[in-house]
């Protein structure tokens, strides 16, 4: 004999196929109640809600049921939601259209947002990702906030389109991070962000100001072929490893000011060389413990002027 949770789960799946949107909204709420009463069913409940957000009903999802489904995620993953917190949850929302998603300070085991479209203000501020966080090919139509988020596993934002402002300020990336070929159409904020592992921005485009003041780069980082079309600010940045800016295009200015005796000193990191107007050849250097300085790809040591 089937237990009550399984019977309710099956009933909810049947109702999710109903032609009436109100019935489908009720089915989502029924799924939520299964998860509320039976902890071991919570991941399965979340999987079905994510499946609905990805595929909807016959390939279409109406605004009301989308709102109900997203609210269930908010209520049980964010401490600011209205339900009990569900821990150890993995999200598979690849290809979904998400509207004004709010997962503020959610604790998520892993997440796949590959190819998502985000519209409305999107909040990932303070989120903790325990494992992989995949956003490859996603489009953010409006502002998105990752302020204070923590990525313990690999984070991938390859080929993303950020069409409005984006903030990764005070975010910590503990594993490999990849923003290759992403386009930032408005101001991109990475102030006091920490990159603990290999970081890649190959081919990224910053159409407005790229703000990296106080950024901490604790492992090698690759910024080759990046286009900074206006200004790039790395003021008070701390580089503990090789950072390669080879063949970057700089539209207006690049600022690496450091603080000396309480004053800001406009200078360039050691190893920079301007090879032609608007382009950098290489590389911030890493001081090895044995006292030898290593450099990527340039000969001679040049200290630049105030800004580029």
N, C-alpha and C positions, 0 to 999 in steps of 0.2 A: 504493500500500500504506500502510495506517495505521501511524503510529509507535507505539512501545510505550506511551508515556504516554497517547495517545488511546485505545488499546485498553483499558488498565487503567481509565481514566476511565469509559468506556462500561460496562465490566463492573461497576464499582462502582454506577453509576446503576441498572443492572438489579437488582442485589442489594438496593438500597435499597427496592425494591418487594416484597421477599420477606415472606411472612407470619411467618416466624420472627425474633424480635427479635435473637437471637444472630447471625444472618446479616446483619441490617441493621447491627449494631454492627461486624461485620467489614468491611462495605462502607464505613463511615465511616473505618475505619483504612486501607483501601485507597486512599481518596481522599487521606488525609493523606500516604501514601507517594508518590503522584503529585506532590504539592506539594513534598515533600522533595527529590525527585530532579530536578524540572524547574521552575525558578523562574518561567518565563513562564506556567505553569499555576496558580500559587498563588491569584490572585484568583478564577479560575474554581472552584477547589476550595473556597475560602471561601464563594463564592456558593451552592454546592450544600449546604454544611453549614448555612449560614444558612437556606436554603430548607427544609431538613429540620427545623430548630428551629422554624420558623414553622408548618409544615403537618404534620409527622410522617408517619405512615403511615395513609392514609385518614382524615386529620383528627385522629389521636390519636398522641401520642408517649409512649412508656413511659419510666420513670425511668432505666433503664440506658442506653438509647441517647442520651437527653438528656445524661446525665453524660459519655458518650464524646464527643459533639459539642462540648459546652462545654469539655472538657479540651483538645481540639484547638485551640480558640481561645486558651485560656490558654497552652498550650505554645508557640505560635508568635507570639503578640502580646505576651506579658509576659516580661520578662527573668527572672522567677521561675519560668517554665515549664520543662518538661523537653526542649523541642525547640529547633531553630534559629529565630532571629527572622526573621519575614517582614515586610518593610517595604512601605509604600505601600498598605496594605490598607484597603478600604472595607467596612463592615458594613451589611447590610440585615436587621435583626431585627424589623421592625415587626410588632407583634401577637404576638410570641413570649412563652411562659411560661418564664422563666429562673430557675433555682434555685441559690442561693449562687454567683452568677457572680463570678469573681475575675479582673479585668483590671488588677491593680496595675501601675502604671508602663508600661502598654502604650502603644505609639506607633501611633495610628490615623489614617488619612487623613481619613475621614469616617464618621459612624455615624447610622443611623436606628433609634431604639428607640421610635418612635411607637406608643402603645397597648400597650406591653409590660406584663406583670405580673412583678414581681421578688419572689421569696420567698426566705427565708433571708438571711443577712448578705451584702450586695452590696458589692464593692470596685472603685471607680474611682479610688482614691487614686493621685495622681501620674501619671494618664493624660494623654497629650498628644493633643488632637484638632486635626488640621491644617486641617480645613475644617468644614463644617456638622456640628453635633451636635444631633439632634432627639430629644426625649423627650416630646413633647406627648401628654397623655392617659395617661401611664404611671402605674402603681400600684406603690408600694414597700411591701410588707406588713411588712417588717422593716427593720432599720437599714441605712443606705447611707452610704458614705464616699467623698467626692470630695476629701478633704484633699490640697492641693498639686497638684490637676489644673490643666491649662492648656488653655484653649479659644481657639485662634487664629481660628477662624471663628465665625459666628453660633451661639449656643446658645439653644435654645428648650425651656422646661419649662412651657409653658402647660397649665393644667388638670391638673397632676399631683397625685397624692394620696400624701403622705409619711406613712405611718401609724405609723412609729416614728422614732427619732432620725435626723437627717441632718446631715452635716458638709460644708460647702463652705469650711472654714477654710483660709486661705493659698492659695486657688484664684485664678487670674487669668483674667478674661474680657476678651479683647482686642477682640472685635467686639460687635455688638448682642446683648443678653441679655434674655430675656423669661420671667418667672415669673408672668404674669397668671393670675388665677383659680385658682392652686394652693393646696392646703390642707396645712398643716404641723400634724399632730396632736400631735406631741411636740416636744421642744426642737430648734430649728433653729440651727445654728452657722455664722456667716459671719465669724468673727473674722479680721482682717487680710486679708480678701478684697479683691482689686483689680478694679474695674469700669472699664475703659479707654474704653468706648464707651457709647452710649445703653443705659440699663438700665430695665426696666419690671417693676413688681410690681403693676400695677393689679388691684384686687379680690382680692388674695391674703389668706388667712386664716392667722394664727398662733395656734393654740389654746393653746400653751404658750410659754415664753420664746423671744423672737427675739433672738439674740445677734449683734450687729454691731460689737463693740469693735474699734477700730483699722481699720475698713473704709476703703478709699480709693476715692472716687468721683471719677473724673477727667473725666467727661462728664455730660451731663444725665441725671437719674434721676427716674422717676415712681412714686411710692408712693400715688397717689390711691386712695381708697376701700378702703385696706387695713384689716383688723381685727387689731389686736394685742390679743388677749383677756386676756393677763396682762401681762407686762413686755416692753418693748423697750429693749435696751441698745445705744446708739451711742457709748459712752464712747471718747474719743480718736479719734473718726471724723474723717476729713479729706475735706472737700467742696470740690472745685475747680470745681464747676459748679452749675447750678441743680438743686435737689432738691425736688420738689414732694410734700408730704405732705397735700395737700388732702383734707379730709373723712375723715381717718383716725379710726378708733375706737381709743381707748387704754383698756384695761380697768383696769390698775392703775397703771403708772408708765412714763415714758419718760425715759431717762437720756442726756444729751449732755455729761457731765462732760468737762472739759478739764484738762490738767496745767499748772499755773502755779507756777513756782519749786519744782518737786518735789512739789507738793501738788495734789490733785484739787479742782477748783473746779466745783461744781454750777451749771451755767448752761445757757441755751438758745442755739442759733445765732441770729444776727440774722435778723429777718424773720418769726419765729414769732408767731402770735397765737391765743389760745384763744378760740373763738367760742361754745362752749357745753360743758358738762361732758362730758369724754371725747372731744371732737372737736377736731381741728386744722384750721385753714383752709388755710394755705399755709406755707411754702416756705422752704427755705434759699436764701440769695441767692448770687449769683456776683459777685465783685469784678472788674470789667472793668479791663483794663490802663490805660485812659485815666483811671481813677480814679472813674468813675461807677458807682454801685451799681444793679443792676437787680433787679427783684423780680417774682414772678408773683402777680398778682391781689389783693394787699392794699394798703391805703392806710395810711400812717403806719408808723413803725419802732418796734417794741416789743421790748424785751428781757424775757424771762420770768423767773420765779423759779427755785428750785432744780430742780424736776422737774415733770412733768405727771402 
